[in-house]
Amino acid sequence: PAGHYPAQSAPPETMSAIFDFTSLVTVLLLLICTCAYIRDLRPTVFDREERKPGELPHQNRTGVYGFLWKMSRIGERLSPHVGASCALMAIYTLFVK
């Protein structure tokens, strides 16, 4: 009959990286490792150039660059833990997931 279409199958259940915990952890670990690596190559890449008079050096760590600077500091200070987390996440992704 005219206008009759076959039944559509349900779309596969997919989640974005924001709502899937393992993907979120993977994205955060990759962000931390990437920021630490970039900051190791260029130490002032996340620093804002200008400072207002009387402003302390840590007060210009706001916005996107401040967030990336904090991720790089986590990667520097907790590097053994971040490395172990990356290794565990790689094993989980390759063999369990």
C-alpha positions, 0 to 999 in steps of 0.5 A, a space after each residue: 500500500 502507498 505510504 507503508 514503510 517497513 518497521 525501523 529498527 531501534 538505533 544502537 545505544 551509543 553514549 558520548 564520552 561525557 556520559 560513559 565513565 570509562 570514556 570520560 576517564 580516558 579523555 581526562 587521562 589523555 588531556 592530562 598527558 597531552 598538557 604535561 607533554 606540551 608544557 614540558 616542551 614549552 614551559 610558558 605555553 599556558 601562561 598569560 603574557 600580561 599581568 595587571 599591576 599588583 597581580 600575583 603570578 598564580 592569579 592569571 591562571 583562569 579560563 581555558 589556559 588556566 584549566 590546561 595549566 592545572 591539567 599539566 601540573 597534575 601530570 607533572 606532580 602525579 606522573 607515576 599515578 597518571 602513568 599507572 592509570 594510563 597503563 591500566 586503562 590501556 589494558 582495560 580497553 584492549 582486553 576487557 572492553 
